[in-house]
Structures are given as C-alpha cells and as structure tokens.
C-alpha cells in the first residue's frame, strides 16, 4: 500500500486506479497510520517530486471515462474528492529529507 500511495502522489501519468485501490483498502479498515513512515520512505525515493496537484482535473475525467464504465451501479459509492483529499494529506504530512514540513533537530554547539 505504501507503493500505491507513492504512485498516487508522484505518478507522471495519473491513474484513477491508484485512488480506487486506496479507497477500497481504506474501506476494509486498513491502517494507513501504521505505514506512514514507509510511505514517507517511498516518497523520498522520488525526492518528493509530487505530481498529484497537477492531475486533479485529469483524474476527474478518468473517473468518468475509466472508472464509471467498470463500476456500473456501484459508481456512486466512489467519492473521488474524499479519497483525493485523503491521499493529499500524505503529501502534507510527508517527512522525507528536505521536505519543508520536516522537523529539523536543533544542533547544540559543543
């Protein structure tokens, strides 16, 4: 799931399937808090090159063109904005080295 979250946050070409898969396991009760460090590690591998902000509109289109035909009557159960914001929260909470939100340790003079 950490790799799936990294893909949703940093994939060059957006894929609605990432968000659907994350939502599916979230609804099954998966503990994302338990893998926050692993997610941050996976994001660090990309040097924090996020693409999620650039892909919102494309993902909304994919929701209609790629997801709706597959889900059929279950389509209304997929709340894209909810899962998009959930995934986005991992960007805001990332702590890879160099991330502006990373808490830096104070260095005491010897």
SVG drawing of the C-alpha trace seen along z (x, -y; Angstrom):
<svg xmlns="http://www.w3.org/2000/svg" viewBox="-27 -26 59 31">
<polyline fill="none" stroke="black" stroke-width="0.4" points="0.0,0.0 2.9,-2.4 3.9,-1.9 0.3,-2.5 0.2,-5.7 3.6,-6.8 2.2,-6.2 -0.9,-8.2 1.2,-11.1 4.0,-11.1 3.0,-9.2 3.9,-11.2 0.7,-10.0 -2.2,-10.0 -4.1,-6.7 -7.6,-6.7 -7.0,-3.0 -4.5,-4.1 -7.2,-6.1 -9.8,-3.4 -7.4,-0.8 -6.5,-3.0 -10.2,-3.7 -11.0,0.0 -8.5,1.0 -9.4,-2.1 -13.0,-0.9 -11.7,2.5 -10.2,0.9 -6.5,0.8 -4.4,-1.1 -2.6,-3.8 -1.3,-5.4 0.7,-2.2 2.7,-2.7 3.2,-6.5 7.0,-6.1 7.1,-3.6 5.1,-5.9 7.5,-8.8 10.4,-6.5 8.8,-5.6 8.2,-9.3 11.8,-10.1 12.9,-7.7 11.3,-10.1 12.9,-13.1 9.4,-14.3 8.6,-15.1 4.8,-15.3 2.5,-15.4 -0.8,-15.0 -1.6,-18.7 -1.2,-18.8 -3.5,-15.9 -6.8,-16.7 -8.7,-17.5 -7.3,-14.6 -8.3,-12.2 -11.8,-13.6 -12.0,-12.9 -10.7,-9.4 -13.3,-8.8 -15.9,-9.2 -14.1,-7.6 -12.3,-4.7 -13.9,-4.0 -17.6,-4.6 -18.0,-2.0 -16.3,0.6 -18.1,-0.1 -21.6,-0.5 -24.2,-0.8 -21.5,-0.8 -20.1,-4.0 -21.9,-6.4 -20.1,-4.7 -16.7,-6.1 -16.3,-9.5 -13.3,-10.9 -12.9,-14.1 -12.8,-12.2 -10.1,-9.8 -8.2,-12.6 -8.0,-14.6 -7.0,-11.6 -4.1,-10.8 -3.2,-14.5 -2.9,-14.5 0.1,-12.2 1.8,-14.8 1.2,-17.4 2.4,-15.1 5.5,-13.8 8.8,-13.9 11.3,-12.9 14.7,-14.6 14.5,-18.1 10.7,-18.4 9.6,-21.8 7.4,-20.2 10.2,-18.1 11.0,-18.8 14.7,-19.6 16.6,-18.7 18.4,-21.6 22.1,-21.3 23.8,-22.2 27.2,-23.7 29.8,-21.5"/>
</svg>
